Amino acid sequence: MILAAGVGSGHNQAASAVEAALHELEPDANVHRLDVLETTNDVFSHLMDDTYFQLVSQVPWLVGWGYDNADPPFKLAATPLTWLEQLNTLSLVRELRSYNPHLVICTHFLPARLVSLMLARKQLRGALTIVTTDFDVQGLWLTSPFSHFFAARDESREYLTTIGIPADRVSAPGIPVRLDLAEPVDEAEVRRSFGLRPDGPVVLISAGAAGGSYTLNVVRQVLRMAQPCQAVVVCGRNAELKQEVEALVAGREDDIVVLGYTTRMADLMRVASLFVGKPGGLSSSECMAAGLPMVIVNPIPGQEVRNADYLLEEGAAVRCNYPTTVGYKIDELLAEPARLARMTEAARRVGRPDAARDVATASLRAAADPLWLSRDAQRAMLQAVEDGEAAADATGERRLRTLCDTRTGRSVALVTQAQLEVLGVQEWSTTVGLSLSWLNSLRWQPEHFDLATTGRWVLGRRQERTLTLR
């Protein structure tokens, strides 16, 4: 089962890409993809989607504050927000229990946290993999237990391991995008089908799936540009915006093509010279996979600002801080073909066109045996992040220790030194065997263990395993 949430379109696009990759890898697999907001009531769905974008439009500083406030891992682990989520996802719980999947892949933190809770309560027994959809990892995505965590870039993977997540449970394949973005395209045919000239630069202006009103301002400036080019304006599902843009470009239809929602963005990205739009995780990743440099406008505080920072750092984008200089920025780039070529190369270097296949392949191989993070370990991770230190630098009771399955070498739990000391264990070498048969919330009691006679941790239940400590 692949679970997303329709907050914007990116989470569902990533889920769709993973679904296509799964069908390609395992044609006989029974794959069910679901937008979890479609299973909730209208009030909760409106709160998660429409209200969020109203805040983005009217008080963007508040959205940025909320993002930063929730950024430390497990800061909101037990708040009214989590109770609200659980109360409004009962239909999803019933559907999950009925479907009883072997594997759940989540491209949004809401279903990831819910599935994790169901695993902890033994309502599900499959593997859970989590796929982030922005270049930075935000704290709401971390949960316990999970089988594997997919970050979008190497630095994000490094961040997760430095705060304590075992390295074998994290990889960085990129954000899943459509499977065909890196494949060759018949440029002449694509240009002809959209009414574009056979040569010359094409500027692709995207209003996003919902159709952002900033697009009108961009088009006005493109109409005044000095450098020759053609523009394609994609207005998404905003029919009113499409009509307004069409009225604005009346008489200039040879220079500016206006579209509504289209399923051919992959074709347009592969023939365009520049993309003008917001740096959402999916749109940015698609541009990079297609080798298409970006002119970034209007980033949402929080995740989109961080996405923009990454693209600027890599040399694959420029950012317009003034709404009145977008046309100037585009003009400057088109006037410098060598600079534009360097940005195109940078985009290709950053792009991960096979991310969906990599996520699907690794998810199919993910162990149903999850990684558990004890409550003390979660608190220690939160404290380390708020103190600005790496988990490896923590000492004393807050030092994080990893329990690993001796047979497979795979990590199975993250605990603190203090939890070991409660059991009368001060320090163990990595060669000492531990026998563990039941690993739930890790609220251990000393009487569950027999250290004196065996030198092992023994819990009197089935499926006993031998573990090592590191």
Helices and strands as residue ranges (DSSP letters): E 2-4, H 10-25, E 33-35, G 36-39, H 42-48, H 50-58, H 60-69, H 80-87, H 90-99, E 103-106, H 109-120, E 127-131, G 139-141, E 148-150, H 154-162, G 167-169, E 170-171, H 187-193, E 202-206, H 214-223, E 230-234, H 239-248, E 256-259, H 265-271, E 274-277, H 281-289, E 294-296, H 303-314, E 317-319, H 326-334, H 337-350, H 355-365, E 372-373, H 375-386, G 391-393, G 396-398, E 400-405, E 411-416, H 417-422, E 434-436, G 446-448, H 451-454, E 465-469
